[in-house]
Amino acid sequence: MKSVFFSAAFAVSTLVSAAALQAQQAVTYLFPGPDFLPAFAPFQLAKGKGYFEEAGLDVTFRVGKGGADVATQVAVGNADLGGGIGDTPIVVRPNGLDVKGVALLGGHGLTQLAWRKDSGIGGPEAFKGKRIGVLSYQDTTYYNLLGALASVGLTKDDVQIQSVGPGGVIQLTIAGELDGMSGVPEWIAAVEAAGVEMEQVPVETIFPAMAQAIIASDRTIAEKPEMVGSFVNAVLRAIRDIEADPAKAAADYVGFVPQHAGKEAEVEAILREYATKVYPAQEGLPLGGFDPERLTAVQTFYVDHGIVQTAVPVEDLYTNEFVR
């Protein structure tokens, strides 16, 4: 009799598990760079710790070729959601790519300008004639570099900007074949870990650059608002975990991303940088929220300096409806 009861219970449990799996909504998220970069730790933590699953989402990660490419794929429906910088919609929306930011992953700028201490560079105004690496010419951090250069009276023609991918930026800077970079904190940490002294300045000290953003198409926002909201808040939950305990978050992250095995201390240092310099919310806004005044300032800067040709209504660039 016990065997009959056990078999029945097992059958019911199996059916419930199958139903739960069927209830998970499939979501494809496109990263602008390799998905193992610590910059994307909140997403890996949300997946590894089951936050997406708890929200009813079955998330698949894929990798694009920079923020502008991600925006294109999201706009045409090849991915449900994707990653860029807060100003990605400013760059791509005038070109007919109807995407907007649905969450800003921190109140401060992500992009850092950094250079070898032995390069003779003392600041971005000294980038003229220097070799500066970026992830790609389709990535929003490239546009951040153009903005920083414009603010000190330089153009892309004054600088040897090289699109070499994240690994290339790191290795070529270590080798001395690049003088500097426009990139994210972990690239700088990797160069310093190789014994190269670096100096840096956040782009946001030069003009109002922003943090990473989750972007979605207008169509997805209209047709799948519950999915967008669930995804956004699972990622924000992971960011709060990093802010609360970077050491534990680093240990969890390394457990989910085997490429970083044995590098717990290095990852912890990087996550502490994000927790203190990038993630803290802008005053007066919740974590994840966009400031329309900041978006307006960035867009005006880009238009005035010819980085983009057309301005669009600021309300078309973002929505805060999914941020809780």
Sequence and secondary structure as in RCSB ss.txt:
>XXXX:A:sequence
MKSVFFSAAFAVSTLVSAAALQAQQAVTYLFPGPDFLPAFAPFQLAKGKGYFEEAGLDVTFRVGKGGADVATQVA
VGNADLGGGIGDTPIVVRPNGLDVKGVALLGGHGLTQLAWRKDSGIGGPEAFKGKRIGVLSYQDTTYYNLLGALA
SVGLTKDDVQIQSVGPGGVIQLTIAGELDGMSGVPEWIAAVEAAGVEMEQVPVETIFPAMAQAIIASDRTIAEKP
EMVGSFVNAVLRAIRDIEADPAKAAADYVGFVPQHAGKEAEVEAILREYATKVYPAQEGLPLGGFDPERLTAVQT
FYVDHGIVQTAVPVEDLYTNEFVR
>XXXX:A:secstr
 HHHHHHHHHHHHHHHHHHHHHHSEEEEEEESS TTSGGGHHHHHHHHTTHHHHTTEEEEEEE SSHHHHHHHHH
TTSSSEEEEETTHHHHHGGGT  EEEEEES SS   EEEEEGGGT  SGGG TT EEEES TTSHHHHHHHHHHH
HTT  GGGSEEEE HHHHHHHHHHHTS SEEEE HHHHHHHHHTT  EEEEEGGGTS    EEEEEEHHHHHH H
HHHHHHHHHHHHHHHHHHH HHHHHHHHHHH GGGTT HHHHHHHHHHHHHHTSS  TTS TB   HHHHHHHHH
HHHHTTSSS    GGGSB  TT  
